[in-house]
Amino acid sequence: MTPALAFRSKTVQVDVDKLVGLRTRKNWTQEKLADKAIVSVRTVQNIERGRPTQRSTLARLADALGVSARELMFVATDGQS
């Protein structure tokens, strides 16, 4: 899915490796990220398990981590789905 197409859908797939990497680089627990992004811990857990999320949630996570929402989006490359 291209970034442009992903932003038109209601839900997006988060790049889990990037999210977890940014979170752990800040030495944040899932609870701390949830608090900073004003989302539930369950939401962070589900996203880190690979479940898609709403664009607004992606934006909150990105803002809390100091990156753009596009940076956290998973974009499939050739050979990935």
Secondary structure by P-SEA (a helix, b strand, c coil): ccaaaaaaccccccaaaaaaaaaaaacccaaaaaaaacccaaaaaaaaacccccaaaaaaaaaaacccccccbbbbccccc
